[in-house]
Amino acid sequence: MPQKHSTPLIALWGASILVVCWLSLTPNMPQPVDIKHIDLVEHLLAYTWLALLPMRAFRTRQAAIVAAGSMVFLGAGIEIAQHFVPGRFTSWADMAANTAGVVLGVWIGERIKEREYFRTLRQALGVKDR
C-alpha cells in the first residue's frame, strides 16, 4: 500500500510549526530589522511556508488542503495567546497576513502539483518536454 504522505516533509512541517510557535510566543522578541510593517511580511512568508509544506507532503488533495488550512487556526491561536505574553500583543493585521500566507501557500502548492500532473501525463503520452 503506497504511503499517503512524505515522512521527511511531515517532519520538516512539524519542526517548522515548532519554530514559528517559539518565535511567536517568546516574550519581548526584538525585531531583526527596523522596517515599518516588516512583521507582516514575516508573517506572510512564515505561513506561506507552513501551508506549502503539507501541500507537498500529503498525497491526497483533501488531506493537503485540510492540513494547510489548519495553519489559519494555528495563526489565530498564536495571536490570541500573544495577548498573555509580555511584550506581545494580539494583532488583526498579523492574523490577516497569516491567512494570506496560507492562501498563497495552498495556491503555490496547487500550481506545483498541477505542473507535476501534466508532466506525468506528457511522459505517459510520449510527448517530449520543450
C-alpha positions as CSV (number, residue, x, y, z in Angstrom):
1,M,0.0,0.0,0.0
2,P,1.5,3.4,-1.0
3,Q,2.2,6.0,1.6
4,K,-0.4,8.8,1.9
5,H,2.3,11.3,2.9
6,S,6.0,12.1,2.7
7,T,7.5,11.4,6.1
8,P,10.5,13.8,5.7
9,L,8.3,16.7,4.7
10,I,5.9,15.9,7.6
11,A,8.8,16.1,10.0
12,L,10.0,19.4,8.4
13,W,6.5,20.7,8.7
14,G,6.3,19.8,12.4
15,A,9.7,21.3,13.1
16,S,8.6,24.5,11.2
17,I,5.5,24.7,13.3
18,L,7.5,24.5,16.5
19,V,9.9,27.2,15.3
20,V,7.0,29.6,14.4
21,C,5.4,28.9,17.8
22,W,8.6,29.5,19.6
23,L,9.4,32.7,17.7
24,S,5.8,34.0,18.1
25,L,5.5,33.3,21.8
26,T,8.9,34.3,23.1
27,P,8.5,37.4,25.3
28,N,9.9,40.7,24.2
29,M,11.5,39.3,21.0
30,P,13.4,42.1,19.2
31,Q,12.8,42.7,15.5
32,P,15.9,41.8,13.5
33,V,15.3,44.8,11.1
34,D,13.7,48.1,11.8
35,I,11.5,48.4,8.7
36,K,7.9,49.6,9.1
37,H,5.4,46.6,8.8
38,I,8.2,44.1,8.2
39,D,6.5,41.8,10.7
40,L,3.6,41.5,8.2
41,V,6.0,40.3,5.5
42,E,7.5,37.8,8.1
43,H,4.0,36.5,8.9
44,L,3.1,36.2,5.2
45,L,6.3,34.2,4.4
46,A,6.2,32.0,7.5
47,Y,2.6,31.0,6.9
48,T,3.2,30.5,3.2
49,W,5.9,28.0,4.2
50,L,3.6,26.4,6.8
51,A,0.9,25.9,4.2
52,L,3.1,24.9,1.3
53,L,4.8,22.0,3.2
54,P,1.6,20.0,3.7
55,M,0.6,20.7,0.1
56,R,3.7,18.9,-0.9
57,A,3.8,16.3,1.9
58,F,0.3,14.8,1.6
59,R,-0.6,12.8,-1.5
60,T,-4.3,13.4,-1.5
61,R,-5.6,16.9,-2.2
62,Q,-8.2,16.8,0.6
63,A,-5.6,15.9,3.3
64,A,-3.2,18.5,2.0
65,I,-5.8,21.3,2.0
66,V,-7.1,20.4,5.4
67,A,-3.6,20.3,6.9
68,A,-2.6,23.5,5.2
69,G,-5.9,25.2,6.1
70,S,-5.4,24.3,9.8
71,M,-2.5,26.8,9.8
72,V,-5.1,29.6,9.8
73,F,-6.3,28.3,13.2
74,L,-2.7,27.9,14.4
75,G,-2.0,31.6,13.5
76,A,-5.2,32.7,15.2
77,G,-4.4,30.7,18.3
78,I,-0.9,32.1,18.5
79,E,-2.2,35.7,18.0
80,I,-4.7,35.2,20.9
81,A,-2.0,33.6,23.1
82,Q,0.2,36.6,22.5
83,H,-2.2,38.7,24.5
84,F,-0.9,36.9,27.6
85,V,2.8,37.1,26.7
86,P,4.9,40.1,28.0
87,G,5.9,42.4,25.2
88,R,3.5,40.8,22.7
89,F,0.0,41.8,21.6
90,T,-2.8,40.4,19.5
91,S,-3.0,41.9,16.0
92,W,-5.7,41.6,13.4
93,A,-3.2,42.7,10.8
94,D,-0.9,39.7,11.8
95,M,-3.9,37.3,11.5
96,A,-4.7,38.7,8.1
97,A,-1.1,38.3,7.0
98,N,-1.1,34.7,8.4
99,T,-4.3,33.9,6.4
100,A,-2.9,35.5,3.3
101,G,0.2,33.4,3.6
102,V,-1.9,30.2,4.0
103,V,-3.9,31.1,0.9
104,L,-0.6,31.8,-1.0
105,G,1.0,28.5,0.2
106,V,-2.1,26.5,-0.9
107,W,-2.1,28.3,-4.3
108,I,1.6,27.6,-4.9
109,G,1.2,24.0,-3.8
110,E,-1.7,23.5,-6.2
111,R,0.3,25.0,-9.1
112,I,3.3,22.7,-8.4
113,K,1.0,19.6,-8.3
114,E,-0.7,20.7,-11.5
115,R,2.6,21.0,-13.3
116,E,3.7,17.6,-12.0
117,Y,0.4,16.1,-13.2
118,F,0.8,17.5,-16.7
119,R,4.5,16.4,-16.8
120,T,3.5,12.9,-15.8
121,L,0.7,12.9,-18.4
122,R,3.0,14.2,-21.2
123,Q,5.5,11.4,-20.3
124,A,2.8,8.8,-20.3
125,L,1.6,10.0,-23.8
126,G,5.2,10.1,-25.0
127,V,5.2,13.9,-25.6
128,K,8.7,15.4,-25.2
129,D,9.3,18.3,-22.9
130,R,10.3,21.6,-24.5
